[in-house]
Amino acid sequence: MLIVAVAWIYVVGLMALTEPSIVAGIVTFLFYCVLPLSTLIYIAGTGKRKARRRAAEQAARDAGSFEPD
């Protein structure tokens, strides 16, 4: 996934460099690279966030049920 993101940043960066003005290049980079990639990475990380949350809840339950002798 990371290699695809890096390749996309490279492609869009080159597209932005060929724009006629700096403002157009920045807008191109933002709307073709930053927004789509941030959305894609957020969606792709949903499973990891859920698993991390479940593990933290399980650890809290396990710590709470510990009864010292």
CYANA upper distance limits for C-alpha pairs under 8 A (distance plus 0.5 A):
  1 MET  CA      5 ALA  CA      6.91
  2 LEU  CA      6 VAL  CA      6.69
  3 ILE  CA      7 ALA  CA      6.57
  4 VAL  CA      8 TRP  CA      6.58
  5 ALA  CA      9 ILE  CA      6.68
  5 ALA  CA     37 LEU  CA      7.45
  6 VAL  CA     10 TYR  CA      6.76
  7 ALA  CA     11 VAL  CA      6.74
  8 TRP  CA     12 VAL  CA      6.57
  8 TRP  CA     33 CYS  CA      7.68
  9 ILE  CA     13 GLY  CA      6.29
  9 ILE  CA     33 CYS  CA      6.72
 10 TYR  CA     14 LEU  CA      6.77
 11 VAL  CA     15 MET  CA      6.82
 12 VAL  CA     16 ALA  CA      6.54
 12 VAL  CA     28 THR  CA      8.15
 12 VAL  CA     29 PHE  CA      6.66
 12 VAL  CA     32 TYR  CA      7.20
 12 VAL  CA     33 CYS  CA      6.72
 13 GLY  CA     17 LEU  CA      6.74
 13 GLY  CA     29 PHE  CA      6.96
 14 LEU  CA     18 THR  CA      7.00
 15 MET  CA     19 GLU  CA      7.28
 15 MET  CA     25 GLY  CA      8.17
 15 MET  CA     28 THR  CA      8.12
 15 MET  CA     29 PHE  CA      8.45
 16 ALA  CA     24 ALA  CA      7.92
 16 ALA  CA     25 GLY  CA      4.65
 16 ALA  CA     26 ILE  CA      7.24
 16 ALA  CA     28 THR  CA      6.21
 16 ALA  CA     29 PHE  CA      6.29
 17 LEU  CA     25 GLY  CA      6.65
 18 THR  CA     25 GLY  CA      7.98
 19 GLU  CA     24 ALA  CA      6.51
 19 GLU  CA     25 GLY  CA      5.74
 20 PRO  CA     24 ALA  CA      7.45
 20 PRO  CA     25 GLY  CA      8.08
 21 SER  CA     25 GLY  CA      6.79
 22 ILE  CA     26 ILE  CA      6.69
 23 VAL  CA     27 VAL  CA      6.65
 24 ALA  CA     28 THR  CA      6.47
 25 GLY  CA     29 PHE  CA      6.61
 26 ILE  CA     30 LEU  CA      6.60
 27 VAL  CA     31 PHE  CA      6.49
 28 THR  CA     32 TYR  CA      6.15
 28 THR  CA     33 CYS  CA      8.13
 29 PHE  CA     33 CYS  CA      5.72
 29 PHE  CA     34 VAL  CA      7.10
 30 LEU  CA     34 VAL  CA      5.34
 30 LEU  CA     35 LEU  CA      6.68
 31 PHE  CA     35 LEU  CA      6.16
 31 PHE  CA     36 PRO  CA      7.70
 32 TYR  CA     36 PRO  CA      6.92
 33 CYS  CA     37 LEU  CA      6.31
 34 VAL  CA     38 SER  CA      6.41
 35 LEU  CA     39 THR  CA      6.73
 36 PRO  CA     40 LEU  CA      6.59
 37 LEU  CA     41 ILE  CA      6.45
 38 SER  CA     42 TYR  CA      6.53
 39 THR  CA     43 ILE  CA      6.70
 40 LEU  CA     44 ALA  CA      6.52
 41 ILE  CA     45 GLY  CA      6.57
 42 TYR  CA     46 THR  CA      7.02
 45 GLY  CA     49 ARG  CA      6.78
 46 THR  CA     50 LYS  CA      6.73
 47 GLY  CA     51 ALA  CA      6.66
 48 LYS  CA     52 ARG  CA      6.54
 49 ARG  CA     53 ARG  CA      6.61
 50 LYS  CA     54 ARG  CA      6.64
 51 ALA  CA     55 ALA  CA      6.61
 52 ARG  CA     56 ALA  CA      6.68
 53 ARG  CA     57 GLU  CA      6.68
 54 ARG  CA     58 GLN  CA      6.57
 55 ALA  CA     59 ALA  CA      6.56
 56 ALA  CA     60 ALA  CA      6.62
 57 GLU  CA     61 ARG  CA      6.67
 58 GLN  CA     62 ASP  CA      6.56
 59 ALA  CA     63 ALA  CA      6.52
 60 ALA  CA     64 GLY  CA      6.51
 61 ARG  CA     65 SER  CA      6.67
 62 ASP  CA     66 PHE  CA      6.97
